[in-house]
Amino acid sequence: MKKITAVFILMFSILSCSNDDADSRNSSAYYGKWKLTSMTGSFIQAIYIIGEPQYQEFYDFKRDNTFVKTRTQNGVTTTASGTFSIVEIQNKPHFQLTYASTSTIIGSCTGNLSEELFINDAGDLTSTWRNCDGPDLVYEKTK
């Protein structure tokens, strides 16, 4: 009887262990370059077609928790940089960015040196700027 109980407890322990999606996310998958692929505004949607974007924009997240945001528009390239952290909010990874200095390319509801993005259900990086009537910006991880 003791052997059956021991086997039962062992089997229960093994079967009860599961990979929680939030825990199994590989945070190293977030590092690297993310490219702007679509933007939805209040009235129209603009899909970025290769060769014809209104502007190109990238985030590059480094392993030392620094980032660089780059936007090229009308032949002019603007960059901004700072630090970031990743936190879980409602079981989704949120990127909390803090810029080193002011820039016209910071997309934020607060108008200060911070910006927040999150990974949506499709695995894309999405700006929270849309929460205050800014554009809905979606970025895809580049290979």
KEZA-513203 format. One record per residue (C-alpha): residue number from 1; x negated, z negated, y. Coordinates in pm, whole numbers, plus 50000, padded with zeros to 5 digits. Layout:
<rs>
> seq:X:Z:Y
> NUM:X:Z:Y
...
</rs>
This chain:
<rs>
> seq:X:Z:Y
> 1:50000:50000:50000
> 2:49712:49922:50237
> 3:49563:50269:50173
> 4:49895:50438:50252
> 5:49930:50237:50572
> 6:49571:50315:50673
> 7:49624:50688:50603
> 8:49953:50682:50796
> 9:49789:50513:51097
> 10:49499:50759:51087
> 11:49733:51060:51068
> 12:49951:50922:51348
> 13:49644:50867:51566
> 14:49519:51221:51510
> 15:49858:51381:51568
> 16:49935:51177:51877
> 17:49620:51297:52049
> 18:49699:51609:52247
> 19:49542:51815:52517
> 20:49730:51740:52835
> 21:49734:52055:53049
> 22:49625:51865:53359
> 23:49333:51708:53175
> 24:49228:52025:52996
> 25:49194:52228:53314
> 26:48834:52322:53356
> 27:48752:52244:53717
> 28:48447:52470:53692
> 29:48694:52761:53669
> 30:48784:52695:54033
> 31:48432:52755:54159
> 32:48343:53103:54276
> 33:48501:53371:54488
> 34:48876:53406:54554
> 35:49003:53726:54721
> 36:49316:53758:54934
> 37:49557:53984:54744
> 38:49892:53940:54918
> 39:50047:53799:55228
> 40:50415:53733:55288
> 41:50528:53657:55639
> 42:50861:53543:55772
> 43:51002:53894:55795
> 44:50791:54140:55595
> 45:50564:54142:55293
> 46:50226:54310:55307
> 47:50055:54382:54975
> 48:49686:54447:55006
> 49:49607:54787:54861
> 50:49244:54864:54781
> 51:49096:55055:55073
> 52:49385:54983:55312
> 53:49400:54608:55385
> 54:49488:54476:55730
> 55:49194:54248:55675
> 56:48989:54120:55383
> 57:48948:53751:55323
> 58:48760:53544:55068
> 59:48696:53182:54982
> 60:48375:53105:54797
> 61:48377:52757:54642
> 62:48032:52623:54547
> 63:47952:52364:54280
> 64:47815:52124:54542
> 65:48170:52101:54689
> 66:48096:52323:54986
> 67:48279:52643:55066
> 68:48258:52950:55285
> 69:48563:53139:55409
> 70:48501:53496:55522
> 71:48738:53735:55696
> 72:48659:54097:55785
> 73:48902:54263:56025
> 74:48848:54583:56224
> 75:48481:54583:56124
> 76:48420:54228:56252
> 77:48326:53958:56001
> 78:48402:53593:56077
> 79:48288:53304:55859
> 80:48367:52935:55854
> 81:48236:52670:55617
> 82:48269:52309:55521
> 83:48331:52077:55228
> 84:48619:52045:54984
> 85:48764:51818:54721
> 86:49011:51890:54442
> 87:49294:51646:54382
> 88:49599:51658:54153
> 89:49933:51659:54334
> 90:50249:51709:54126
> 91:50031:51818:53831
> 92:49871:52100:54031
> 93:49515:52115:54158
> 94:49504:52104:54539
> 95:49197:52200:54738
> 96:49151:51986:55048
> 97:48913:52167:55282
> 98:48735:52017:55580
> 99:48566:52264:55813
> 100:48240:52185:55991
> 101:48361:52337:56320
> 102:48665:52506:56471
> 103:48738:52867:56382
> 104:49016:53119:56434
> 105:49037:53177:56058
> 106:49144:52821:55969
> 107:49499:52845:55832
> 108:49656:52505:55883
> 109:49980:52341:55988
> 110:49794:52066:56171
> 111:49570:52277:56392
> 112:49265:52065:56314
> 113:48960:52111:56091
> 114:49150:52077:55763
> 115:49319:52325:55534
> 116:49498:52282:55202
> 117:49543:52525:54914
> 118:49673:52486:54559
> 119:49668:52665:54227
> 120:50019:52798:54157
> 121:50183:52846:53817
> 122:50038:53198:53790
> 123:49684:53062:53834
> 124:49642:53203:54186
> 125:49515:53012:54487
> 126:49793:52971:54745
> 127:49785:52847:55101
> 128:50014:52566:55215
> 129:50022:52718:55564
> 130:50358:52873:55476
> 131:50515:52525:55485
> 132:50510:52539:55865
> 133:50607:52907:55917
> 134:50259:53044:55858
> 135:50207:53334:55620
> 136:50216:53284:55243
> 137:49861:53380:55146
> 138:49776:53436:54779
> 139:49421:53471:54645
> 140:49304:53584:54302
> 141:48979:53473:54139
> 142:48727:53756:54128
> 143:48527:53820:53814
</rs>
